[in-house]
């Protein structure tokens, strides 16, 4: 329950900090931290408009997309506190319940019959497919290191203390941040501010969504960022007391949001044909973590 509350609070300001960081880096005053929440609130007050060419799939997809992220949020622990749902292999449930929401997001884009939205859907499916091995190799390596198979037990038994463990945690943080960027279609994989349909990925998939449905999709993105931030926090807090762990949660979420804002301010988006290569490299980084775990366990030879 504690992790659920913390993720909701973090999602409230996470995207606003990214936008505020980009504004400061570019020398603009920019909107306030809570502007994304105000935008979503405005959308929730509007009704959705549906094209006559779409089916019921297009109408239910935003709700399923949102519900999938809420379900994934329930298995994320926080220090001693388990998620509302916790069981052996729950990280597999986490990955595939997110994949279910992504699947409905993709088929709803294809349901519109738009060639542009179909193009964005195919790109999103490809990038997600390439990112999946990186997540499973990472979590499988941590499961091998700790001898546990659930999120809470893996993070609880993950002890830092050696140079190798610090290196592995740093690499794991990098992989999770990049997966969060891919899952949320942010730089350097995608540019959420681009207005050219031929270069869009996620944005072109939701061009036909409006009102309440668009608000749900945007809220889902905010929650996704906070969820991956919570996983990164769990890498570091281990079993320390809540009086230290809770401030660390917000500090790490803040640093992650600022880092993403700086990356998007000073880094150009990759060329589209280089995105797949970059995402596959994340699996290589996860394999480095796997070999590091074998080294720590004395099973490398």
C-alpha positions as CSV (number, residue, x, y, z in Angstrom):
1,X,0.0,0.0,0.0
2,X,2.9,2.4,0.8
3,X,4.5,1.9,-2.6
4,X,1.1,2.6,-4.3
5,X,0.8,5.9,-2.4
6,X,4.4,6.9,-3.1
7,X,4.1,6.1,-6.8
8,X,0.9,8.2,-7.1
9,X,2.5,11.1,-5.4
10,X,5.6,10.8,-7.6
11,X,3.5,10.6,-10.8
12,X,1.8,13.9,-9.7
13,X,5.0,15.9,-10.2
14,X,7.3,13.7,-12.3
15,X,6.4,15.0,-15.8
16,X,6.2,18.5,-14.6
17,X,9.8,18.4,-13.3
18,X,10.9,17.1,-16.7
19,X,9.1,20.0,-18.5
20,X,10.4,22.5,-16.0
21,X,14.0,21.3,-16.4
22,X,13.8,21.6,-20.2
23,X,12.4,25.1,-19.8
24,X,15.2,26.2,-17.5
25,X,17.9,24.5,-19.7
26,X,16.6,26.4,-22.8
27,X,16.4,29.8,-20.9
28,X,12.6,29.9,-20.9
29,X,10.3,30.6,-18.0
30,X,8.1,27.7,-19.1
31,X,5.0,26.2,-17.4
32,X,4.7,25.3,-13.8
33,X,5.4,21.8,-12.4
34,X,1.7,21.0,-12.1
35,X,0.8,22.1,-15.6
36,X,0.6,18.4,-17.0
37,X,-1.9,17.5,-14.2
38,X,-3.9,20.6,-15.0
39,X,-4.0,19.6,-18.7
40,X,-5.1,16.1,-17.8
41,X,-7.8,17.4,-15.5
42,X,-9.1,19.6,-18.3
43,X,-9.2,16.6,-20.6
44,X,-11.1,14.5,-18.0
45,X,-13.9,17.1,-18.1
46,X,-14.4,16.7,-21.8
47,X,-16.2,13.9,-23.7
48,X,-14.4,11.7,-26.2
49,X,-15.2,11.8,-29.9
50,X,-15.0,8.6,-32.0
51,X,-14.6,8.2,-35.7
52,X,-17.3,6.2,-37.5
53,X,-14.5,4.0,-39.0
54,X,-13.4,2.7,-35.5
55,X,-14.8,-0.2,-33.6
56,X,-15.3,-0.9,-29.9
57,X,-11.6,-1.8,-29.6
58,X,-10.7,1.8,-30.1
59,X,-13.1,2.8,-27.3
60,X,-12.0,0.3,-24.7
61,X,-8.2,0.4,-25.4
62,X,-7.4,3.6,-23.3
63,X,-9.2,2.1,-20.3
64,X,-7.3,-1.2,-20.6
65,X,-4.1,0.6,-21.2
66,X,-4.6,2.6,-17.9
67,X,-5.8,-0.5,-16.0
68,X,-2.8,-2.5,-17.1
69,X,-0.4,0.1,-15.6
70,X,-2.5,0.2,-12.3
71,X,-2.2,-3.6,-12.1
72,X,1.6,-3.4,-12.7
73,X,1.8,-0.7,-10.0
74,X,0.2,-3.1,-7.4
75,X,3.2,-5.5,-7.6
76,X,5.9,-2.9,-7.0
77,X,7.2,-3.1,-3.5
78,X,8.9,-0.4,-1.3
79,X,11.6,-1.6,1.0
80,X,10.1,-3.9,3.7
81,X,6.6,-3.2,2.3
82,X,5.4,-5.6,-0.3
83,X,3.2,-4.5,-3.1
84,X,-0.6,-5.1,-2.7
85,X,0.0,-8.1,-4.9
86,X,3.2,-10.2,-4.3
87,X,4.0,-13.7,-5.4
88,X,6.9,-15.7,-6.9
89,X,7.6,-14.6,-10.4
90,X,5.6,-11.4,-10.1
91,X,8.2,-9.5,-12.2
92,X,7.0,-11.7,-15.1
93,X,3.4,-10.6,-14.3
94,X,4.6,-7.0,-14.2
95,X,6.2,-7.2,-17.7
96,X,3.3,-8.9,-19.4
97,X,0.5,-6.9,-17.8
98,X,2.3,-3.9,-19.2
99,X,2.6,-5.7,-22.5
100,X,-1.2,-6.3,-22.5
101,X,-1.8,-2.6,-22.2
102,X,0.7,-1.9,-24.9
103,X,-1.0,-4.5,-27.2
104,X,-4.4,-2.8,-26.8
105,X,-2.8,0.6,-27.5
106,X,-1.3,-0.8,-30.7
107,X,-4.4,-2.5,-32.0
108,X,-6.5,0.6,-31.2
109,X,-4.1,2.7,-33.4
110,X,-4.5,0.1,-36.2
111,X,-8.3,0.1,-35.7
112,X,-8.4,3.7,-36.9
113,X,-7.4,2.6,-40.4
114,X,-4.8,5.4,-40.6
115,X,-1.6,4.6,-42.4
116,X,0.3,7.0,-40.1
117,X,-1.1,5.4,-36.9
118,X,-0.3,1.9,-38.3
119,X,3.2,3.0,-38.9
120,X,3.6,4.3,-35.4
121,X,2.1,1.1,-34.0
122,X,4.6,-1.1,-35.9
123,X,7.5,1.0,-34.6
124,X,6.2,0.9,-31.0
125,X,5.7,-2.9,-31.2
126,X,9.2,-3.4,-32.6
127,X,10.9,-1.2,-29.9
128,X,9.0,-2.9,-27.1
129,X,9.9,-6.3,-28.5
130,X,13.6,-5.4,-28.5
131,X,13.4,-3.9,-24.9
132,X,11.8,-7.0,-23.4
133,X,15.0,-9.2,-23.3
134,X,16.9,-6.5,-21.5
135,X,14.3,-6.4,-18.7
136,X,14.1,-10.2,-18.3
137,X,17.9,-10.7,-18.4
138,X,18.3,-7.9,-15.8
139,X,15.6,-9.3,-13.4
140,X,16.7,-12.9,-14.0
141,X,20.3,-11.9,-13.1
142,X,19.1,-10.3,-9.8
143,X,17.0,-13.3,-9.1
144,X,20.0,-15.6,-9.6
145,X,22.1,-13.3,-7.3
146,X,19.5,-13.3,-4.5
147,X,18.0,-16.7,-4.9
148,X,14.5,-15.1,-4.9
149,X,11.9,-14.7,-7.6
150,X,9.6,-11.9,-6.5
151,X,10.2,-8.2,-6.7
152,X,10.0,-7.6,-2.9
153,X,12.3,-10.5,-2.0
154,X,14.8,-9.7,-4.7
155,X,15.2,-6.1,-3.7
156,X,15.2,-7.0,0.0
157,X,18.1,-9.5,-0.4
158,X,20.0,-7.3,-2.8
159,X,22.9,-6.1,-0.6
160,X,25.4,-3.5,-1.8
161,X,28.9,-3.4,-0.3
162,X,31.4,-4.5,-3.0
163,X,32.7,-2.6,-6.0
164,X,31.1,-5.3,-8.3
165,X,27.7,-4.8,-6.6
166,X,27.9,-1.0,-7.0
167,X,28.8,-1.5,-10.7
168,X,25.9,-3.9,-11.2
169,X,23.4,-1.5,-9.6
170,X,24.7,1.4,-11.7
171,X,24.2,-0.7,-14.9
172,X,20.8,-1.9,-13.7
173,X,19.8,1.7,-13.1
174,X,20.9,2.7,-16.6
175,X,18.9,-0.2,-18.1
176,X,15.7,0.7,-16.2
177,X,16.0,4.4,-17.0
178,X,16.4,3.6,-20.7
179,X,13.5,1.1,-20.6
180,X,11.4,3.8,-19.0
181,X,12.3,6.2,-21.8
182,X,11.4,3.6,-24.4
183,X,8.1,2.6,-22.7
184,X,7.1,6.3,-22.5
185,X,8.4,7.1,-26.0
186,X,10.8,9.8,-24.9
187,X,14.2,10.9,-26.2
188,X,16.5,9.6,-27.6
189,X,14.1,7.0,-29.0
190,X,11.2,9.3,-29.7
191,X,10.5,13.0,-29.5
192,X,7.1,13.7,-27.8
193,X,7.1,17.2,-29.2
194,X,7.6,16.4,-32.9
195,X,4.8,17.3,-35.2
196,X,5.9,15.3,-38.3
197,X,3.8,12.2,-38.6
198,X,6.5,10.3,-40.5
199,X,8.9,10.5,-37.6
200,X,6.4,10.0,-34.7
201,X,6.1,6.8,-32.8
202,X,3.8,7.1,-29.8
203,X,2.3,10.5,-30.5
204,X,1.1,9.4,-34.0
205,X,-0.7,6.5,-32.4
206,X,-3.0,8.7,-30.3
207,X,-3.8,11.4,-32.8
208,X,-7.4,10.2,-33.0
209,X,-7.9,10.0,-29.2
210,X,-9.5,13.0,-27.5
211,X,-11.1,14.2,-24.3
212,X,-11.4,11.6,-21.4
213,X,-9.6,8.9,-23.4
214,X,-6.6,11.1,-24.1
215,X,-6.5,12.1,-20.5
216,X,-6.3,8.4,-19.5
217,X,-3.4,7.8,-21.9
218,X,-1.5,10.8,-20.6
219,X,-2.1,9.8,-17.0
220,X,-0.8,6.3,-17.9
221,X,2.4,7.7,-19.1
222,X,2.9,9.7,-15.9
223,X,2.3,6.6,-13.8
224,X,4.8,4.5,-15.9
225,X,7.6,7.0,-15.2
226,X,6.9,6.8,-11.5
227,X,6.7,3.0,-11.5
228,X,10.2,2.6,-13.1
229,X,11.5,5.3,-10.8
230,X,10.2,3.2,-7.9
231,X,12.0,0.1,-9.2
232,X,15.2,2.1,-9.3
233,X,14.7,3.3,-5.7
234,X,14.2,-0.3,-4.6
235,X,17.7,-1.1,-6.0
236,X,19.2,1.2,-3.4
237,X,17.1,1.3,-0.3
238,X,17.4,-2.4,0.6
239,X,16.2,-2.8,4.2
240,X,16.9,0.7,5.6
241,X,14.3,2.4,7.8
242,X,11.3,4.2,6.3
243,X,12.4,7.5,7.8
244,X,15.4,7.4,5.4
245,X,13.9,5.4,2.6
246,X,10.9,7.7,1.9
247,X,13.1,10.8,1.5
248,X,15.4,8.8,-0.7
249,X,12.4,7.7,-2.8
250,X,11.5,11.3,-3.6
251,X,15.2,12.4,-4.1
252,X,15.8,9.6,-6.6
253,X,12.6,10.3,-8.4
254,X,13.5,14.0,-8.6
255,X,17.0,13.2,-9.9
256,X,15.6,10.8,-12.5
257,X,13.1,13.4,-13.7
258,X,15.8,16.1,-13.9
259,X,18.2,13.7,-15.7
260,X,15.5,12.9,-18.3
261,X,14.9,16.7,-18.7
262,X,18.6,17.3,-19.3
263,X,18.9,14.4,-21.7
264,X,16.0,15.7,-23.7
265,X,17.5,19.3,-23.6
266,X,21.0,18.5,-24.8
267,X,20.7,15.2,-26.8
268,X,19.2,14.9,-30.3
269,X,16.9,12.1,-31.2
270,X,18.5,9.1,-32.8
271,X,17.9,8.4,-36.5
272,X,14.9,6.1,-36.8
273,X,17.0,3.3,-38.2
274,X,19.5,3.5,-35.3
275,X,16.8,3.1,-32.6
276,X,16.6,-0.7,-32.9
277,X,20.4,-1.0,-32.6
278,X,20.5,1.1,-29.5
279,X,17.7,-0.8,-27.8
280,X,19.4,-4.2,-28.6
281,X,22.5,-2.8,-26.9
282,X,20.5,-2.6,-23.6
283,X,20.3,-6.4,-23.7
284,X,24.1,-6.4,-24.0
285,X,24.3,-4.3,-20.9
286,X,22.0,-6.6,-19.1
287,X,24.2,-9.5,-20.1
288,X,27.1,-7.7,-18.5
289,X,25.1,-7.6,-15.3
290,X,24.5,-11.4,-15.7
291,X,28.2,-12.1,-16.1
292,X,28.9,-9.8,-13.1
293,X,26.4,-11.9,-11.0
294,X,28.2,-15.1,-12.1
295,X,31.5,-13.5,-11.1
296,X,30.1,-12.6,-7.6
297,X,28.7,-16.2,-7.2
298,X,32.0,-17.8,-8.3
299,X,30.3,-19.5,-11.3
300,X,31.9,-17.6,-14.1
301,X,34.2,-20.4,-15.3
